């Protein structure tokens, strides 16, 4: 009788507490959906403080992680995704948390860690159900790490006609070979710059090398050995080495521009899931 009476007395208190948690969660959710991520974090954490039964532990920690991620606080995001993972109740929730951790590692450019987590996911999960997700996020990790060929191979495992695979192939075809630019500059000064489309720089490099090469060789022919050594060391070799270095730098700069153009396209036009 006493237990029944106690239960009757406590029921309104428990119901009131439950209703308060629901209202608090709804309030925090509204802030999150409105893009007020830092305000929502405060309210989510307030809810966790009063959630004695850990009823909201998974969903709230996940939302705090997402809020931090949207605010580019990636270390904090991983921390709360990991807390949500501990409180995951089934395989779907576990996969969701692990995927968010991987995506956040891609965004914060800790690519090795992202690959380690993808390998673990591949080994410890029902691989057949999630294999395309693994290929997809591996592709993104390689792509943002500027390894477009490996990225293309991963997206090809999903489909040879995958939109991002085609983009990766375009980047690979458009990129300049840094090694080739340097090699041809050794053979013919200025040709590396011309190869990368920097025609004026290439012609100037060719002209300066031709001039100081002629002066150096002519000095030796006229037995002005000292002049030949000074001009050769201080001027000709300087322009010759600079021509090779510049060819490599021009190729690298062009490649960065090509990669950034592709990434901007993905950011602005790609409709699929992004990290």
C-alpha positions as CSV (number, residue, x, y, z in Angstrom):
1,X,0.0,0.0,0.0
2,X,2.8,2.4,0.9
3,X,4.7,1.6,-2.3
4,X,1.5,2.3,-4.3
5,X,1.0,5.6,-2.6
6,X,4.6,6.6,-3.1
7,X,4.3,5.8,-6.8
8,X,1.1,7.9,-7.1
9,X,2.9,10.8,-5.4
10,X,6.0,10.5,-7.5
11,X,4.3,10.1,-10.9
12,X,3.4,13.8,-11.3
13,X,7.0,14.7,-10.4
14,X,8.5,12.3,-13.0
15,X,6.0,13.3,-15.6
16,X,6.8,17.0,-15.0
17,X,10.6,16.2,-15.3
18,X,10.0,14.2,-18.5
19,X,8.0,17.0,-20.0
20,X,10.7,19.5,-19.1
21,X,13.3,17.4,-20.9
22,X,11.1,17.1,-24.0
23,X,10.6,20.9,-24.1
24,X,14.3,21.5,-23.5
25,X,15.2,19.1,-26.4
26,X,12.6,20.7,-28.7
27,X,14.1,24.2,-27.8
28,X,17.6,23.1,-28.5
29,X,16.5,21.4,-31.8
30,X,14.9,24.6,-32.9
31,X,18.1,26.6,-32.3
32,X,20.1,23.9,-34.2
33,X,17.7,23.9,-37.2
34,X,17.8,27.8,-37.2
35,X,21.6,27.6,-37.6
36,X,22.3,29.0,-34.1
37,X,24.8,26.2,-33.4
38,X,26.6,27.6,-30.4
39,X,23.4,28.6,-28.7
40,X,22.0,25.1,-29.4
41,X,25.2,23.5,-27.8
42,X,24.5,25.4,-24.6
43,X,20.9,24.1,-24.5
44,X,21.9,20.6,-25.4
45,X,24.4,20.5,-22.6
46,X,21.8,21.8,-20.2
47,X,19.6,18.9,-21.2
48,X,22.4,16.4,-20.6
49,X,22.9,17.8,-17.1
50,X,19.3,17.1,-16.1
51,X,18.9,13.9,-18.0
52,X,19.5,11.5,-15.1
53,X,18.3,8.5,-17.0
54,X,20.6,9.1,-20.0
55,X,17.5,9.0,-22.3
56,X,18.9,11.6,-24.6
57,X,22.6,10.7,-24.4
58,X,23.0,9.4,-27.9
59,X,20.9,11.9,-29.8
60,X,22.1,15.0,-27.9
61,X,25.8,14.1,-28.0
62,X,25.4,13.5,-31.8
63,X,23.7,16.9,-32.2
64,X,26.4,18.6,-30.2
65,X,29.0,17.0,-32.4
66,X,27.1,18.2,-35.5
67,X,26.8,21.7,-34.1
68,X,30.6,21.9,-33.4
69,X,31.3,20.5,-36.9
70,X,29.1,23.1,-38.5
71,X,31.0,25.7,-36.6
72,X,34.4,24.2,-37.8
73,X,35.3,23.1,-34.3
74,X,36.4,19.7,-35.5
75,X,38.3,18.4,-32.4
76,X,35.3,19.1,-30.2
77,X,33.0,17.5,-32.9
78,X,35.0,14.3,-32.8
79,X,34.9,14.3,-28.9
80,X,31.1,14.4,-28.9
81,X,30.6,12.0,-31.8
82,X,32.7,9.6,-29.7
83,X,30.5,10.1,-26.7
84,X,27.4,9.4,-28.9
85,X,29.1,6.3,-30.1
86,X,29.5,5.0,-26.6
87,X,25.7,5.5,-26.1
88,X,24.7,4.0,-29.5
89,X,21.9,1.4,-29.1
90,X,22.1,-0.4,-32.4
91,X,24.3,-1.0,-35.5
92,X,22.7,1.9,-37.4
93,X,23.5,4.4,-34.7
94,X,27.1,3.0,-34.4
95,X,27.6,3.3,-38.1
96,X,26.2,6.9,-38.1
97,X,28.7,7.9,-35.4
98,X,31.7,6.3,-37.0
99,X,30.8,7.9,-40.3
100,X,30.6,11.3,-38.7
101,X,34.0,10.8,-37.1
102,X,35.5,9.8,-40.4
103,X,33.9,12.8,-42.2
104,X,35.2,15.2,-39.6
105,X,38.7,13.8,-39.8
106,X,38.5,14.4,-43.6
107,X,37.5,18.0,-43.0
108,X,40.3,18.6,-40.5
109,X,42.7,17.0,-42.9
110,X,43.8,14.2,-40.6
111,X,43.7,11.9,-43.6
112,X,45.7,9.0,-42.1
113,X,43.3,8.8,-39.2
114,X,40.3,8.8,-41.6
115,X,41.9,5.9,-43.5
116,X,42.6,4.0,-40.3
117,X,38.9,4.4,-39.2
118,X,37.7,3.3,-42.7
119,X,39.9,0.2,-42.5
120,X,38.5,-0.6,-39.1
121,X,35.0,-0.1,-40.3
122,X,35.6,-2.4,-43.3
123,X,37.0,-5.2,-41.0
124,X,34.5,-5.0,-38.1
125,X,31.2,-4.4,-39.9
126,X,28.8,-6.1,-42.3
127,X,31.0,-5.0,-45.2
128,X,28.6,-5.9,-48.0
129,X,26.0,-3.4,-46.7
130,X,28.3,-0.5,-46.3
131,X,31.0,-1.1,-48.9
132,X,29.9,1.8,-51.2
133,X,30.0,4.1,-48.2
134,X,33.5,3.1,-47.4
135,X,34.6,3.5,-51.0
136,X,32.9,6.9,-51.1
137,X,34.5,8.4,-48.0
138,X,37.9,6.9,-49.0
139,X,37.5,8.7,-52.3
140,X,36.9,12.0,-50.5
141,X,39.8,11.5,-48.2
142,X,42.2,10.9,-51.2
143,X,40.7,13.7,-53.1
144,X,41.1,16.3,-50.4
145,X,44.6,15.0,-49.9
146,X,45.3,15.8,-53.5
147,X,45.6,12.2,-54.6
148,X,43.2,12.3,-57.4
149,X,44.2,9.0,-59.0
150,X,43.5,7.0,-55.8
151,X,40.3,8.9,-55.4
152,X,39.2,8.0,-58.9
153,X,39.9,4.3,-58.2
154,X,37.7,4.4,-55.1
155,X,34.8,6.1,-56.8
156,X,35.2,3.6,-59.7
157,X,34.4,0.8,-57.3
158,X,31.0,2.3,-56.8
159,X,30.4,3.0,-60.5
160,X,32.6,3.7,-63.6
161,X,30.1,6.5,-64.4
162,X,30.2,8.1,-60.9
163,X,30.1,11.9,-61.2
164,X,33.1,12.5,-58.9
165,X,35.1,9.8,-60.6
166,X,34.7,11.7,-63.9
167,X,35.8,14.9,-62.2
168,X,38.9,13.2,-60.7
169,X,39.8,11.9,-64.2
170,X,39.5,15.4,-65.6
171,X,41.8,16.8,-62.9
172,X,44.3,14.0,-63.6
173,X,44.2,14.8,-67.3
174,X,44.5,18.6,-66.8
175,X,47.3,18.6,-64.3
176,X,50.9,19.3,-65.4
177,X,53.8,17.0,-64.7
178,X,56.2,18.8,-62.4
179,X,59.0,16.4,-63.3
180,X,58.5,16.8,-67.0
181,X,58.5,20.6,-66.6
182,X,61.9,20.5,-64.8
183,X,63.4,17.9,-67.2
184,X,62.7,19.9,-70.4
185,X,63.9,23.0,-68.6
186,X,67.3,21.3,-68.1
187,X,67.4,20.5,-71.8
188,X,66.1,23.8,-73.1
189,X,65.8,26.7,-70.6
190,X,62.4,28.3,-70.7
191,X,60.6,25.4,-72.2
192,X,59.2,24.3,-68.8
193,X,57.5,27.7,-68.4
194,X,56.2,27.6,-71.9
195,X,54.8,24.1,-71.2
196,X,52.8,25.5,-68.3
197,X,51.5,28.4,-70.3
198,X,53.8,31.1,-68.9
199,X,55.1,32.1,-72.3
200,X,56.6,35.5,-71.3
201,X,58.6,34.0,-68.5
202,X,59.7,31.2,-70.7
203,X,60.9,33.5,-73.4
204,X,62.7,35.7,-70.9
205,X,64.4,32.7,-69.3
206,X,65.5,31.4,-72.7
207,X,66.8,34.8,-73.7
208,X,68.8,35.4,-70.5
209,X,70.3,31.9,-70.6
210,X,71.2,32.4,-74.2
211,X,72.8,35.7,-73.5
212,X,74.9,34.7,-70.5
213,X,75.8,31.4,-72.0
214,X,77.1,33.2,-75.1
215,X,79.1,35.6,-72.9
216,X,80.6,32.7,-70.8
217,X,81.6,30.6,-73.8
218,X,83.0,33.6,-75.6
219,X,85.1,34.5,-72.6
220,X,86.7,31.1,-72.6
221,X,87.3,31.2,-76.4
222,X,89.1,34.5,-76.0
223,X,91.2,33.1,-73.1
224,X,89.5,35.3,-70.5
225,X,89.2,32.4,-68.2
226,X,88.5,34.5,-65.0
227,X,85.7,36.4,-66.8
228,X,84.3,33.1,-68.0
229,X,84.3,31.6,-64.6
230,X,82.8,34.7,-62.9
231,X,80.1,35.2,-65.5
232,X,79.3,31.4,-65.7
233,X,79.0,31.0,-61.9
234,X,77.3,34.2,-61.0
235,X,75.0,34.8,-63.9
236,X,74.6,31.8,-66.3
237,X,74.3,29.1,-63.7
238,X,72.1,31.3,-61.6
239,X,69.6,31.8,-64.4
240,X,69.9,28.2,-65.5
241,X,69.1,26.9,-62.0
242,X,66.4,29.5,-61.5
243,X,64.8,28.5,-64.8
244,X,64.5,24.9,-63.6
245,X,63.1,25.8,-60.2
246,X,60.6,28.3,-61.7
247,X,59.3,25.6,-64.2
248,X,58.6,23.3,-61.3
249,X,56.9,26.0,-59.2
250,X,54.8,27.1,-62.2
251,X,53.6,23.5,-62.7
252,X,52.8,23.2,-59.0
253,X,50.8,26.4,-58.9
254,X,48.9,25.4,-62.0
255,X,48.1,22.1,-60.4
256,X,46.8,23.8,-57.3
257,X,44.6,26.0,-59.3
258,X,43.2,23.0,-61.2
259,X,42.5,21.1,-58.0
260,X,40.9,24.1,-56.3
261,X,38.7,24.7,-59.3
262,X,37.4,21.1,-59.1
263,X,36.8,21.4,-55.3
264,X,34.9,24.6,-55.8
265,X,32.7,22.9,-58.3
266,X,32.0,20.1,-55.8
267,X,31.2,22.7,-53.1
268,X,28.9,24.8,-55.2
269,X,27.3,22.3,-57.6
270,X,27.6,18.7,-56.3
271,X,24.3,17.6,-54.9
272,X,25.6,14.4,-53.2
273,X,26.7,14.0,-49.6
274,X,29.8,16.0,-48.7
275,X,32.1,15.6,-45.6
